[in-house]
Amino acid sequence: MKLSGNIGFLLLAIYLIIMGLSSLVPSLMMNIPNIAMGILALVAGIFILIGR
């Protein structure tokens, strides 16, 4: 399996995996602050927009 060179899509994948797991395991979301998830989503979006 080859990792993508685009850091924006890599961060987006991490964000989506964490959000998916948090919906399956509700206690996981309590350990991850909302501000951290928001920052991860924002950074992923910025990197995707600038093409990195």
C-alpha positions in Angstrom: 0.0 0.0 0.0 1.4 3.3 -1.1 0.7 6.5 1.0 -0.5 9.5 -0.9 2.0 12.3 -1.3 -0.8 14.9 -0.7 -0.7 15.8 3.0 -4.2 17.4 2.8 -5.8 14.1 1.7 -3.8 12.2 4.3 -5.0 14.5 7.1 -8.6 14.2 5.7 -8.3 10.4 5.8 -7.1 10.6 9.4 -10.0 12.9 10.3 -12.6 10.7 8.6 -11.2 7.5 10.3 -11.3 9.2 13.7 -14.9 10.5 13.1 -16.0 7.1 12.0 -14.5 5.4 15.0 -16.1 8.0 17.3 -19.5 7.2 15.9 -19.0 3.5 16.5 -17.4 3.9 20.0 -19.0 6.9 21.8 -16.5 6.9 24.6 -13.7 7.6 22.1 -15.1 11.0 21.3 -14.9 12.1 24.9 -11.2 11.6 24.8 -10.7 13.8 21.7 -11.5 17.5 22.2 -13.7 19.1 19.7 -11.1 21.9 19.1 -8.5 19.4 18.1 -10.9 17.8 15.6 -11.8 21.2 14.2 -8.2 22.2 13.8 -7.4 18.9 12.0 -10.3 19.4 9.6 -9.3 23.0 9.0 -5.6 22.1 8.3 -6.7 19.3 5.9 -8.9 21.7 4.0 -6.2 24.3 3.7 -3.7 21.8 2.4 -6.2 20.4 -0.1 -6.9 23.9 -1.4 -3.3 24.8 -1.8 -2.6 21.5 -3.5 -0.1 20.0 -1.1 
